[in-house]
Amino acid sequence: MSEREHITIQVIPFRNGTFAGSGQSINYFSGPVPQLDTILLEQAHGSLLLDAEAQLEKYRMVIGKMEAIALKQNEARDFIHGLIQEL
């Protein structure tokens, strides 16, 4: 799935430390019209959808920080394949 053009998988190994947003699942759905972007947060009490511009901007910054410390796509695939081999 990670080889599909519209899917990005971010892997941040524990050795890279903590970051804003760690500990929660953040799904960012975007399209050709940025005003229609949506954030899906999975929380203990259920799913939360965010689409207000201020919320989107906050999570765009969080995702930008995550991307800066995450493994590159080919490294992420290798990391995941390594974990599978260890099982």
Backbone as JSON Lines, residues from 0, in Angstrom:
{"i":0,"aa":"M","n":[0.82,-1.2,0.0],"ca":[0.0,0.0,0.0],"c":[0.87,1.26,0.0]}
{"i":1,"aa":"S","n":[2.02,1.2,0.66],"ca":[2.86,2.4,0.78],"c":[3.46,2.81,-0.55]}
{"i":2,"aa":"E","n":[3.39,1.95,-1.55],"ca":[3.92,2.29,-2.87],"c":[2.9,3.04,-3.73]}
{"i":3,"aa":"R","n":[1.69,3.15,-3.24],"ca":[0.68,3.91,-3.98],"c":[0.95,5.4,-3.84]}
{"i":4,"aa":"E","n":[0.72,6.13,-4.89],"ca":[1.05,7.56,-4.94],"c":[0.31,8.38,-3.89]}
{"i":5,"aa":"H","n":[-0.91,8.03,-3.57],"ca":[-1.74,8.83,-2.67],"c":[-1.64,8.4,-1.21]}
{"i":6,"aa":"I","n":[-0.73,7.46,-0.89],"ca":[-0.58,6.98,0.48],"c":[0.83,7.27,0.97]}
{"i":7,"aa":"T","n":[0.93,7.86,2.16],"ca":[2.23,8.09,2.79],"c":[2.19,7.48,4.18]}
{"i":8,"aa":"I","n":[3.18,6.65,4.46],"ca":[3.29,6.05,5.78],"c":[4.49,6.68,6.46]}
{"i":9,"aa":"Q","n":[4.28,7.24,7.63],"ca":[5.36,7.86,8.4],"c":[5.78,6.92,9.51]}
{"i":10,"aa":"V","n":[7.08,6.61,9.58],"ca":[7.62,5.78,10.65],"c":[8.63,6.63,11.41]}
{"i":11,"aa":"I","n":[8.39,6.75,12.7],"ca":[9.3,7.5,13.56],"c":[9.8,6.54,14.64]}
{"i":12,"aa":"P","n":[11.03,6.05,14.49],"ca":[11.56,5.12,15.49],"c":[11.68,5.8,16.86]}
{"i":13,"aa":"F","n":[11.57,5.0,17.91],"ca":[11.68,5.53,19.27],"c":[12.99,6.27,19.48]}
{"i":14,"aa":"R","n":[14.06,5.85,18.8],"ca":[15.36,6.49,18.98],"c":[15.36,7.96,18.56]}
{"i":15,"aa":"N","n":[14.36,8.37,17.77],"ca":[14.26,9.76,17.33],"c":[13.63,10.67,18.37]}
{"i":16,"aa":"G","n":[13.2,10.1,19.5],"ca":[12.65,10.9,20.58],"c":[11.17,11.18,20.41]}
{"i":17,"aa":"T","n":[10.65,11.98,21.35],"ca":[9.23,12.33,21.32],"c":[9.01,13.57,20.46]}
{"i":18,"aa":"F","n":[7.77,13.81,20.11],"ca":[7.42,14.93,19.26],"c":[5.97,15.3,19.52]}
{"i":19,"aa":"A","n":[5.59,16.48,19.11],"ca":[4.19,16.91,19.24],"c":[3.32,15.96,18.44]}
{"i":20,"aa":"G","n":[2.31,15.42,19.08],"ca":[1.41,14.51,18.4],"c":[1.72,13.04,18.65]}
{"i":21,"aa":"S","n":[2.84,12.76,19.31],"ca":[3.15,11.35,19.57],"c":[2.11,10.76,20.51]}
{"i":22,"aa":"G","n":[1.82,9.5,20.31],"ca":[0.86,8.83,21.17],"c":[-0.56,8.83,20.63]}
{"i":23,"aa":"Q","n":[-0.78,9.47,19.5],"ca":[-2.12,9.44,18.93],"c":[-2.04,9.23,17.43]}
{"i":24,"aa":"S","n":[-3.07,8.66,16.89],"ca":[-3.16,8.44,15.46],"c":[-3.7,9.71,14.81]}
{"i":25,"aa":"I","n":[-2.99,10.2,13.8],"ca":[-3.43,11.38,13.06],"c":[-3.58,10.98,11.6]}
{"i":26,"aa":"N","n":[-4.78,11.05,11.09],"ca":[-5.03,10.79,9.67],"c":[-5.41,12.1,9.01]}
{"i":27,"aa":"Y","n":[-4.61,12.51,8.03],"ca":[-4.84,13.78,7.34],"c":[-5.32,13.47,5.93]}
{"i":28,"aa":"F","n":[-6.54,13.87,5.64],"ca":[-7.13,13.64,4.33],"c":[-7.14,14.96,3.57]}
{"i":29,"aa":"S","n":[-6.46,14.97,2.44],"ca":[-6.37,16.21,1.66],"c":[-6.75,15.94,0.21]}
{"i":30,"aa":"G","n":[-7.03,17.02,-0.47],"ca":[-7.4,16.93,-1.87],"c":[-7.04,18.21,-2.59]}
{"i":31,"aa":"P","n":[-7.57,18.41,-3.78],"ca":[-7.21,19.58,-4.57],"c":[-7.74,20.9,-3.99]}
{"i":32,"aa":"V","n":[-8.71,20.83,-3.07],"ca":[-9.25,22.03,-2.44],"c":[-8.89,22.0,-0.96]}
{"i":33,"aa":"P","n":[-7.85,22.74,-0.53],"ca":[-7.38,22.67,0.86],"c":[-8.45,22.97,1.9]}
{"i":34,"aa":"Q","n":[-9.45,23.77,1.56],"ca":[-10.51,24.1,2.51],"c":[-11.37,22.88,2.86]}
{"i":35,"aa":"L","n":[-11.27,21.83,2.07],"ca":[-12.04,20.61,2.33],"c":[-11.21,19.54,3.04]}
{"i":36,"aa":"D","n":[-9.96,19.85,3.37],"ca":[-9.12,18.9,4.09],"c":[-9.77,18.56,5.43]}
{"i":37,"aa":"T","n":[-9.48,17.36,5.92],"ca":[-10.06,16.9,7.18],"c":[-9.02,16.1,7.95]}
{"i":38,"aa":"I","n":[-9.02,16.27,9.26],"ca":[-8.17,15.5,10.17],"c":[-9.06,14.52,10.91]}
{"i":39,"aa":"L","n":[-8.62,13.26,11.0],"ca":[-9.32,12.25,11.78],"c":[-8.4,11.85,12.91]}
{"i":40,"aa":"L","n":[-8.86,12.05,14.14],"ca":[-8.11,11.64,15.33],"c":[-8.84,10.48,15.98]}
{"i":41,"aa":"E","n":[-8.11,9.4,16.24],"ca":[-8.68,8.25,16.95],"c":[-8.34,8.43,18.42]}
{"i":42,"aa":"Q","n":[-9.35,8.52,19.26],"ca":[-9.15,8.73,20.69],"c":[-9.88,7.65,21.48]}
{"i":43,"aa":"A","n":[-9.56,7.54,22.75],"ca":[-10.17,6.51,23.59],"c":[-11.69,6.59,23.59]}
{"i":44,"aa":"H","n":[-12.24,7.79,23.51],"ca":[-13.69,7.95,23.57],"c":[-14.34,7.96,22.18]}
{"i":45,"aa":"G","n":[-13.55,7.72,21.12],"ca":[-14.11,7.64,19.78],"c":[-13.33,8.49,18.79]}
{"i":46,"aa":"S","n":[-13.83,8.55,17.59],"ca":[-13.18,9.31,16.53],"c":[-13.59,10.77,16.59]}
{"i":47,"aa":"L","n":[-12.66,11.64,16.18],"ca":[-12.93,13.07,16.15],"c":[-12.51,13.6,14.79]}
{"i":48,"aa":"L","n":[-13.42,14.27,14.09],"ca":[-13.12,14.88,12.8],"c":[-12.94,16.38,12.98]}
{"i":49,"aa":"L","n":[-11.85,16.9,12.42],"ca":[-11.56,18.33,12.49],"c":[-11.46,18.89,11.08]}
{"i":50,"aa":"D","n":[-12.11,20.03,10.87],"ca":[-12.02,20.64,9.54],"c":[-11.96,22.17,9.57]}
{"i":51,"aa":"A","n":[-11.93,22.77,10.76],"ca":[-11.81,24.22,10.85],"c":[-10.4,24.63,10.46]}
{"i":52,"aa":"E","n":[-10.25,25.75,9.79],"ca":[-8.95,26.18,9.28],"c":[-7.9,26.28,10.38]}
{"i":53,"aa":"A","n":[-8.25,26.79,11.55],"ca":[-7.28,26.9,12.65],"c":[-6.8,25.52,13.1]}
{"i":54,"aa":"Q","n":[-7.71,24.56,13.16],"ca":[-7.34,23.19,13.53],"c":[-6.46,22.56,12.47]}
{"i":55,"aa":"L","n":[-6.84,22.75,11.2],"ca":[-6.04,22.2,10.1],"c":[-4.63,22.78,10.12]}
{"i":56,"aa":"E","n":[-4.5,24.06,10.35],"ca":[-3.19,24.69,10.37],"c":[-2.33,24.12,11.5]}
{"i":57,"aa":"K","n":[-2.93,23.91,12.66],"ca":[-2.2,23.33,13.79],"c":[-1.66,21.95,13.42]}
{"i":58,"aa":"Y","n":[-2.49,21.11,12.84],"ca":[-2.07,19.76,12.51],"c":[-1.15,19.73,11.29]}
{"i":59,"aa":"R","n":[-1.25,20.7,10.4],"ca":[-0.27,20.8,9.31],"c":[1.12,21.04,9.89]}
{"i":60,"aa":"M","n":[1.22,21.87,10.93],"ca":[2.5,22.11,11.59],"c":[3.0,20.85,12.29]}
{"i":61,"aa":"V","n":[2.11,20.16,12.99],"ca":[2.48,18.92,13.69],"c":[2.99,17.9,12.67]}
{"i":62,"aa":"I","n":[2.27,17.74,11.58],"ca":[2.66,16.78,10.55],"c":[3.98,17.18,9.92]}
{"i":63,"aa":"G","n":[4.2,18.46,9.72],"ca":[5.48,18.94,9.19],"c":[6.64,18.57,10.1]}
{"i":64,"aa":"K","n":[6.45,18.71,11.4],"ca":[7.49,18.32,12.37],"c":[7.71,16.81,12.34]}
{"i":65,"aa":"M","n":[6.63,16.06,12.21],"ca":[6.74,14.61,12.14],"c":[7.52,14.19,10.89]}
{"i":66,"aa":"E","n":[7.19,14.81,9.77],"ca":[7.88,14.48,8.52],"c":[9.37,14.77,8.6]}
{"i":67,"aa":"A","n":[9.74,15.8,9.36],"ca":[11.15,16.19,9.46],"c":[11.98,15.13,10.19]}
{"i":68,"aa":"I","n":[11.37,14.38,11.13],"ca":[12.14,13.38,11.87],"c":[11.82,11.95,11.45]}
{"i":69,"aa":"A","n":[10.84,11.77,10.58],"ca":[10.44,10.43,10.15],"c":[11.45,9.85,9.17]}
{"i":70,"aa":"L","n":[11.46,8.53,9.09],"ca":[12.29,7.85,8.1],"c":[11.78,8.19,6.7]}
{"i":71,"aa":"K","n":[12.68,8.19,5.73],"ca":[12.29,8.35,4.32],"c":[11.46,7.13,3.93]}
{"i":72,"aa":"Q","n":[10.68,7.23,2.84],"ca":[9.76,6.16,2.46],"c":[10.46,4.82,2.28]}
{"i":73,"aa":"N","n":[11.59,4.78,1.59],"ca":[12.27,3.49,1.39],"c":[12.81,2.96,2.71]}
{"i":74,"aa":"E","n":[13.29,3.84,3.6],"ca":[13.76,3.42,4.92],"c":[12.59,2.89,5.76]}
{"i":75,"aa":"A","n":[11.44,3.54,5.65],"ca":[10.25,3.11,6.4],"c":[9.82,1.72,5.96]}
{"i":76,"aa":"R","n":[9.82,1.48,4.64],"ca":[9.46,0.14,4.14],"c":[10.44,-0.91,4.67]}
{"i":77,"aa":"D","n":[11.74,-0.6,4.61],"ca":[12.75,-1.54,5.11],"c":[12.55,-1.81,6.61]}
{"i":78,"aa":"F","n":[12.25,-0.76,7.36],"ca":[12.02,-0.88,8.8],"c":[10.83,-1.81,9.07]}
{"i":79,"aa":"I","n":[9.74,-1.59,8.36],"ca":[8.53,-2.41,8.53],"c":[8.8,-3.86,8.13]}
{"i":80,"aa":"H","n":[9.49,-4.05,7.01],"ca":[9.81,-5.42,6.57],"c":[10.7,-6.11,7.6]}
{"i":81,"aa":"G","n":[11.63,-5.36,8.21],"ca":[12.48,-5.92,9.26],"c":[11.68,-6.37,10.46]}
{"i":82,"aa":"L","n":[10.68,-5.57,10.84],"ca":[9.81,-5.94,11.97],"c":[9.03,-7.21,11.65]}
{"i":83,"aa":"I","n":[8.55,-7.31,10.43],"ca":[7.79,-8.5,10.02],"c":[8.68,-9.73,10.08]}
{"i":84,"aa":"Q","n":[9.92,-9.61,9.65],"ca":[10.84,-10.74,9.68],"c":[11.13,-11.21,11.11]}
{"i":85,"aa":"E","n":[11.1,-10.27,12.07],"ca":[11.36,-10.61,13.46],"c":[10.2,-11.35,14.13]}
{"i":86,"aa":"L","n":[9.01,-11.25,13.55],"ca":[7.83,-11.9,14.15],"c":[7.88,-13.41,14.03]}
